[in-house]
Amino acid sequence: MPGPDRTTVSRTAVLAAVVASLIACSQPGEEAPLSGGTPAVPAGLSGRLVFTRDAGLWMLDLATGQAAEIVRAPDLGQVISGRWSGDGSRVVWSSFEVRDRRIPVSRIAITPMDGSPTQEVVGSEQAGEFFQAPVWGPDDQSLYVLHTAQSASLRIQQIERIDLGTGDRTPVVNEAGQFDVSADGRLLAIVRSSSISQSIVIYDLKSGETHEVIRERQFDVIAYPRFDRDSANVVFSGAQAAGVSGGRPANAVGLLASTFLTPVAEAHGLPQDIWSVPTGGGPVKRLTSIAADEPAASWSPDQSRLAILAIEALWVVPSTGGAPTVLLSPGYSGTVDWTR
C-alpha cells in the first residue's frame, strides 16, 4: 500500500472542492453545525462516541445527545480516523490533506479533552509519504501507526510503534494494511491484500507467529478490523464473495440485481455488512444486514453493543447481531470509536 487508502485518494479532488466551499461559507473561528441535524439517541445508552464527519472529527455524548466538533477539517482534506485513549482523556487522529493545493501529505496528532493544546505526533516529511490509522498501545504512552512511502528515494510499507515520550519509531510488522492492536498489546490483526483477494491475519507480537482467520477469496472486500476488549473476537466490515454461503448471489442474474438494484448507496464499492470471527479462528458470524457503504464498527465499553459509521448513517446495534438503531442520518466515511 504505497499511499493513503485508495478510497481516500479517489475522493481527494472532490473533497477538496467541497471543503473549500464549506470554509468559504464560514466565519473564522465559527464552529459549523453538525450536518444531518440533532442526533436521536435512545434511552439507555451511555459513554461518548468520536467519529469522522463533515471532513472533521466530532464527539457525541450519548447521555445528553449533544455533539461537538473537536477537530476541524484541514483546508483541503479531511480527518480520516479517530481513537480514544484507554482512559478516555485524549483522542488520537489522522488527517489527509493537499498542501499548497498540490502536495498530498498526512498528519497524526493527539487532542486532549481538557482543552490543552493539540500535540502533533508525526507528519509527512515529503510528498508520497503517509502516516495513517493510529491505534493506542496498552499503556496510552505509545501508538501503532501505518507508515507508507513511495518515491525515487524512499519506499516504506510497515506498521510502526511510536513512543510518545521519546518520539522513537520502531518497525513492528513489515507489511501495510488496515489493522488493529488488542487492548493488552499482544495481538495485531491486519487486512492483508494480495493480487487476487484479501484476508485477515493475526500476529502474535511477542512470538512473531501468525495465523489466518479470514482466508483469501472468502470475502470480496474486507476493512476496519477491531478486537473486542477481551481479544476473543474481531469484528470487521466485509462483502462476502459470490458463491460463499450467506454471500452475494452466485448466478449472473442475481449478481446483476444485487449490484444495480440494491436500494442503498453503492458509490464507493460493494455493499458491506459487519461480521465477527474468533481471534483463534473459527466460524464467521454475520452481525448486520445493512448492506452499507464503507461501514466501520467499534465495541461499546461493556461490549454489549456496536457503533457503526457508514455513508448512510451512524447506527448502534447489539453486539450479538440484530436490528440497528439510527443515531444520525446520513452518516459519513471514516471511523467511529466508543469510550465511557
DATA-V519740 format. One record per residue. N is the residue number from 1. SS is DSSP state (A for helix, B for strand, O for the rest). D_LAST is the distance of its C-alpha to the last C-alpha in whole Angstrom. Layout:
# DATA-V519740
<<N | SS | D_LAST> <N | SS | D_LAST>>
This chain:
# DATA-V519740
<<1 | O | 34> <2 | O | 36> <3 | O | 34> <4 | O | 30> <5 | O | 29> <6 | A | 32> <7 | A | 31> <8 | A | 30> <9 | A | 33> <10 | A | 35> <11 | O | 33> <12 | A | 33> <13 | A | 37> <14 | A | 35> <15 | A | 32> <16 | A | 34> <17 | A | 36> <18 | A | 33> <19 | A | 31> <20 | A | 35> <21 | A | 35> <22 | A | 32> <23 | A | 32> <24 | A | 36> <25 | O | 35> <26 | O | 32> <27 | O | 33> <28 | O | 32> <29 | O | 29> <30 | O | 28> <31 | O | 25> <32 | O | 26> <33 | O | 24> <34 | O | 22> <35 | O | 24> <36 | O | 24> <37 | O | 24> <38 | O | 21> <39 | O | 18> <40 | O | 19> <41 | O | 16> <42 | O | 17> <43 | O | 16> <44 | O | 13> <45 | O | 10> <46 | O | 7> <47 | O | 4> <48 | B | 6> <49 | B | 9> <50 | B | 11> <51 | B | 15> <52 | B | 18> <53 | B | 21> <54 | O | 24> <55 | O | 24> <56 | B | 22> <57 | B | 18> <58 | B | 16> <59 | B | 12> <60 | B | 11> <61 | B | 10> <62 | O | 10> <63 | O | 10> <64 | O | 13> <65 | O | 14> <66 | B | 15> <67 | B | 15> <68 | B | 16> <69 | B | 18> <70 | B | 17> <71 | B | 20> <72 | O | 23> <73 | O | 25> <74 | O | 28> <75 | O | 31> <76 | O | 32> <77 | B | 30> <78 | B | 26> <79 | B | 22> <80 | B | 22> <81 | B | 19> <82 | B | 15> <83 | B | 13> <84 | B | 10> <85 | O | 11> <86 | O | 10> <87 | O | 8> <88 | O | 7> <89 | O | 10> <90 | B | 12> <91 | B | 13> <92 | B | 16> <93 | B | 18> <94 | B | 22> <95 | B | 24> <96 | B | 28> <97 | B | 31> <98 | B | 34> <99 | B | 36> <100 | O | 39> <101 | O | 39> <102 | O | 40> <103 | B | 38> <104 | B | 35> <105 | B | 33> <106 | B | 29> <107 | B | 26> <108 | B | 23> <109 | B | 21> <110 | B | 18> <111 | B | 17> <112 | B | 15> <113 | O | 13> <114 | O | 15> <115 | O | 18> <116 | O | 20> <117 | O | 22> <118 | O | 21> <119 | B | 23> <120 | B | 25> <121 | B | 24> <122 | B | 27> <123 | B | 29> <124 | O | 32> <125 | O | 36> <126 | O | 38> <127 | O | 38> <128 | O | 37> <129 | B | 34> <130 | B | 31> <131 | B | 27> <132 | B | 25> <133 | B | 21> <134 | B | 20> <135 | B | 17> <136 | B | 16> <137 | O | 18> <138 | O | 17> <139 | O | 17> <140 | O | 16> <141 | O | 19> <142 | B | 21> <143 | B | 20> <144 | B | 22> <145 | B | 24> <146 | B | 26> <147 | B | 30> <148 | B | 33> <149 | B | 36> <150 | B | 39> <151 | O | 42> <152 | O | 46> <153 | O | 45> <154 | O | 41> <155 | B | 40> <156 | B | 36> <157 | B | 34> <158 | B | 31> <159 | B | 28> <160 | B | 28> <161 | B | 25> <162 | B | 25> <163 | B | 25> <164 | O | 23> <165 | O | 25> <166 | O | 29> <167 | O | 28> <168 | O | 30> <169 | B | 30> <170 | B | 30> <171 | B | 31> <172 | B | 29> <173 | B | 31> <174 | O | 34> <175 | O | 33> <176 | O | 31> <177 | O | 28> <178 | O | 25> <179 | B | 23> <180 | B | 20> <181 | B | 19> <182 | O | 18> <183 | O | 15> <184 | O | 18> <185 | O | 20> <186 | O | 23> <187 | B | 23> <188 | B | 24> <189 | B | 24> <190 | B | 26> <191 | B | 28> <192 | B | 31> <193 | B | 34> <194 | O | 38> <195 | O | 41> <196 | O | 40> <197 | O | 37> <198 | B | 33> <199 | B | 32> <200 | B | 29> <201 | B | 29> <202 | B | 27> <203 | B | 28> <204 | B | 28> <205 | O | 28> <206 | O | 29> <207 | O | 32> <208 | O | 33> <209 | O | 33> <210 | B | 32> <211 | B | 32> <212 | B | 32> <213 | B | 30> <214 | B | 31> <215 | O | 34> <216 | O | 36> <217 | O | 37> <218 | O | 35> <219 | B | 33> <220 | B | 34> <221 | B | 31> <222 | B | 28> <223 | B | 25> <224 | B | 21> <225 | B | 21> <226 | B | 17> <227 | B | 17> <228 | O | 15> <229 | O | 13> <230 | O | 16> <231 | O | 19> <232 | O | 21> <233 | B | 20> <234 | B | 20> <235 | B | 20> <236 | B | 22> <237 | B | 24> <238 | B | 27> <239 | B | 31> <240 | B | 33> <241 | O | 36> <242 | O | 39> <243 | O | 41> <244 | O | 38> <245 | O | 37> <246 | O | 35> <247 | O | 35> <248 | O | 37> <249 | O | 40> <250 | O | 43> <251 | O | 46> <252 | A | 47> <253 | A | 47> <254 | A | 43> <255 | A | 42> <256 | A | 44> <257 | A | 42> <258 | A | 39> <259 | A | 39> <260 | A | 41> <261 | O | 40> <262 | O | 36> <263 | O | 35> <264 | O | 32> <265 | O | 32> <266 | O | 33> <267 | O | 34> <268 | O | 32> <269 | O | 33> <270 | O | 33> <271 | O | 31> <272 | B | 28> <273 | B | 25> <274 | B | 23> <275 | B | 24> <276 | B | 23> <277 | B | 25> <278 | B | 25> <279 | O | 24> <280 | O | 28> <281 | O | 29> <282 | O | 30> <283 | O | 30> <284 | B | 28> <285 | B | 27> <286 | B | 26> <287 | O | 23> <288 | O | 24> <289 | O | 27> <290 | O | 26> <291 | O | 29> <292 | B | 27> <293 | O | 27> <294 | O | 25> <295 | O | 22> <296 | B | 19> <297 | B | 16> <298 | B | 13> <299 | B | 11> <300 | O | 8> <301 | O | 6> <302 | O | 9> <303 | O | 12> <304 | O | 13> <305 | B | 13> <306 | B | 14> <307 | B | 13> <308 | B | 17> <309 | B | 18> <310 | O | 22> <311 | O | 25> <312 | O | 25> <313 | B | 22> <314 | B | 18> <315 | B | 17> <316 | B | 15> <317 | B | 17> <318 | B | 17> <319 | O | 17> <320 | O | 20> <321 | O | 22> <322 | O | 23> <323 | O | 23> <324 | O | 21> <325 | B | 19> <326 | B | 20> <327 | B | 17> <328 | B | 20> <329 | B | 23> <330 | O | 25> <331 | O | 22> <332 | O | 23> <333 | O | 23> <334 | O | 21> <335 | O | 17> <336 | B | 14> <337 | B | 11> <338 | B | 7> <339 | B | 4> <340 | O | 0>>
